[in-house]
Amino acid sequence: MGNSVGTLSKVVIDGMTFDVFPDSKVSYNPSDFEIEAQVTTGDAIFKMTKRIPAMEGLELACTLNQLEILKEKSNSVADITLAVEFADASIYRSSGRIKTDNWESDTGKISVDLLPKRGWTAFLA
């Protein structure tokens, strides 16, 4: 398992499976809060701001047909199902929205951020 810790296997967006580029990685901050310490004359006061545990920077292999479907889903106001599978067979699932970034015609690579409505449910291997 040592080499496969952060390696992505596949991503499923609203039932549509996407292959992941071998060099693709996901940036995921599992903390529910952004914590900031504020200085006082006594003990520090901690400001905790709720945040979305997004999975960002996924680079997916995407055909033109899939690109048009992703475009519709990223512009929709309806929640969709999201799942990320890692090489060790661990899966994270949620529902929420997606944010798409640039698509590259030469490779078919598209950058996608997964934005869960609440959080992720982990099914660990």
C-alpha positions as CSV (number, residue, x, y, z in Angstrom):
1,M,0.0,0.0,0.0
2,G,2.9,2.4,0.5
3,N,3.1,3.7,-3.1
4,S,-0.7,3.8,-3.6
5,V,-1.5,6.0,-0.6
6,G,-2.6,9.1,-2.5
7,T,-2.9,7.6,-6.0
8,L,-6.3,8.1,-7.6
9,S,-7.9,5.2,-9.4
10,K,-11.1,6.7,-10.8
11,V,-13.7,9.4,-10.3
12,V,-17.4,9.0,-10.7
13,I,-19.5,12.1,-11.2
14,D,-23.3,11.6,-11.3
15,G,-22.9,8.0,-12.4
16,M,-20.3,8.8,-15.2
17,T,-16.9,7.2,-14.6
18,F,-13.8,9.1,-15.5
19,D,-10.3,7.8,-15.9
20,V,-7.6,9.7,-14.0
21,F,-4.3,10.8,-15.4
22,P,-1.4,8.8,-13.9
23,D,0.2,12.0,-12.6
24,S,-3.1,13.3,-11.2
25,K,-3.4,14.0,-7.5
26,V,-6.1,15.5,-5.3
27,S,-5.7,18.2,-2.8
28,Y,-8.0,17.5,0.1
29,N,-8.2,19.2,3.5
30,P,-10.3,17.0,5.7
31,S,-10.7,19.6,8.5
32,D,-14.2,21.0,9.0
33,F,-12.9,24.3,10.2
34,E,-10.4,27.0,9.3
35,I,-8.8,27.9,12.6
36,E,-7.3,31.3,13.3
37,A,-5.8,32.4,16.6
38,Q,-6.4,36.1,17.6
39,V,-4.1,37.8,20.0
40,T,-5.6,39.3,23.2
41,T,-4.1,40.6,26.4
42,G,-4.7,37.2,27.9
43,D,-5.1,33.8,26.3
44,A,-5.6,33.7,22.5
45,I,-9.1,33.6,21.1
46,F,-9.7,31.0,18.4
47,K,-11.9,31.9,15.5
48,M,-13.3,28.8,13.8
49,T,-14.8,29.3,10.4
50,K,-16.7,26.4,8.8
51,R,-15.4,25.3,5.4
52,I,-16.2,22.9,2.7
53,P,-13.9,19.9,2.5
54,A,-13.5,20.1,-1.2
55,M,-11.4,17.8,-3.3
56,E,-9.5,20.0,-5.7
57,G,-7.2,19.7,-8.7
58,L,-8.4,16.4,-10.1
59,E,-7.2,15.9,-13.6
60,L,-9.6,13.7,-15.5
61,A,-9.5,12.2,-19.0
62,C,-12.5,13.7,-20.8
63,T,-13.9,13.2,-24.3
64,L,-15.9,16.0,-26.0
65,N,-19.1,14.2,-25.2
66,Q,-18.2,14.0,-21.5
67,L,-17.1,17.6,-21.6
68,E,-20.5,18.7,-22.7
69,I,-22.1,16.7,-20.0
70,L,-19.7,18.1,-17.4
71,K,-20.5,21.6,-18.6
72,E,-24.2,21.0,-18.0
73,K,-23.6,19.5,-14.6
74,S,-21.2,22.4,-13.5
75,N,-23.8,25.0,-14.5
76,S,-26.7,23.2,-12.8
77,V,-28.1,24.2,-9.4
78,A,-29.0,20.6,-8.6
79,D,-26.8,18.4,-6.5
80,I,-25.1,15.4,-8.1
81,T,-23.4,12.3,-6.7
82,L,-19.6,12.4,-6.3
83,A,-17.2,9.5,-5.7
84,V,-13.4,9.2,-5.7
85,E,-11.6,5.9,-5.6
86,F,-8.0,5.5,-4.6
87,A,-5.6,2.8,-5.7
88,D,-5.9,1.0,-2.3
89,A,-9.7,0.6,-3.1
90,S,-10.7,3.3,-0.5
91,I,-13.7,5.3,-1.7
92,Y,-15.0,8.7,-0.6
93,R,-18.6,9.5,-1.5
94,S,-20.8,12.6,-1.3
95,S,-23.3,14.7,-3.1
96,G,-22.8,18.3,-4.1
97,R,-21.5,20.3,-7.1
98,I,-18.5,20.4,-9.4
99,K,-16.3,23.2,-10.6
100,T,-14.6,22.7,-14.0
101,D,-11.5,24.4,-15.2
102,N,-9.6,24.3,-18.5
103,W,-10.0,21.4,-20.9
104,E,-6.9,20.6,-23.1
105,S,-7.7,19.4,-26.6
106,D,-4.4,17.6,-27.1
107,T,-4.7,15.4,-24.1
108,G,-8.4,15.5,-23.2
109,K,-7.4,16.5,-19.7
110,I,-9.8,18.6,-17.6
111,S,-9.3,20.0,-14.1
112,V,-12.2,19.4,-11.8
113,D,-13.0,20.4,-8.2
114,L,-15.5,18.4,-6.2
115,L,-17.5,20.5,-3.7
116,P,-19.6,18.3,-1.3
117,K,-22.7,19.8,0.2
118,R,-21.9,18.5,3.7
119,G,-18.8,16.3,3.8
120,W,-17.5,13.0,2.6
121,T,-18.4,9.5,3.6
122,A,-15.3,7.3,3.7
123,F,-15.3,3.6,2.8
124,L,-11.8,2.6,3.7
125,A,-10.1,-0.5,2.4
